[in-house]
Amino acid sequence: MKLVICEFMDNASVATLAAQFDTLYDPTLVDRRPELLAALADADGLIVRNRTQVDRALLEAATRLRVVGRLGVGLDNIDVPACEARQVAVIPATGANARAVAEYVIGTAMALLRRAYTRSADTAAGNWPRAALSDGCEIAGKTLGLIGFGGIGQLTARLAQSLDIKVIAYDPLIAADAPVWKNTKATPAKLDDLLAQADIVSLHVPLTEQTRHLIDQNALAKMRTSAILINTARGGIVDETALGNALRLGQLGGAAIDVFAHEPLAAGSALSDAPNLILTPHIAGVTTESNVRVSALIAERVAAQLK
Ligand code: NAD
């Protein structure tokens, strides 16, 4: 059986798969669509991250395909109904990178509250910006508002509570009497209340038609002017132009953005010159440890599916 892996995967897991299947591992294939489609003509399995569009055209080129492994979570690059219609199993690495994302949320929130990262060059040059950086805030006692309370939202809540942060969450798909609220000690909130009360708003919803531009100019205007927005979910959930304007006008305290409507971020984006902003290239879920965990989980599940 033939397996194509067209985005980066931990080498040990690639070796495990290569011992069982005729495996083509080429992380540059994601950027060479015609070659990718040609390689899929006789493939039984495909392993991707978030950049490969698993759409109807790909499925039509891959007539033998039985399984798509997703090195991560978030299936917005995969046409799941089209896969189901062709009996192609879609396997995400649920949970395997949650810790990495949760630590990113807490870490960037702390960095933004202290703004320490902004004056490193000044400090090195001997300018000693001590007065300018003396109004940073502690994270203890702050309110974290989680939008989406699934696997990553719940783990982020646990880390936050260990730092004495109050956690409120908006997730209309979880019933008000569901045990998860009691088990996690997070308080369910309406979206508008969460936006108004939270010192830190962090997004953990999938990108769907309901969540596209959920954080628009209107939603940003409901947030505290000192509040921080963290987006590790998907770029389309935040209106980037509205966010850039809110930061430039001082209507928001700061933001950490890991995911963008178009990746890589285009030069001249509304976010490229906004203040109090940490930008990262879609790495919230990617650490040395999570790469090993995610790859091992997908290798095991894809192999089981193919057999
Ligand atoms: P999950 O499926 O466990 O949780 C998502 C939650 O969102 C669910 O509880 C669901 O009820 C809720 N939800 C769905 N629609 C909603 C809506 N309209 N309003 C409010 N809540 C809604 O997923 P997860 O594992 O927690 O991951 C969340 C998202 O994080 C993924 O979809 C993915 O896009 C993103 N992600 C990004 C990275 C990264 O590296 N930046 C890594 C992992 C995951």
Residues whose N, C-alpha, C, O or C-beta is under 5 A from the ligand:
A	BS01	NAD	V73 G74 V101 G148 F149 G150 G151 I152 G153 Y170 D171 P172 L173 H204 V205 P206 L207 Q210 T211 T232 A233 R234 D258 H282 I283 A284 G285 V286
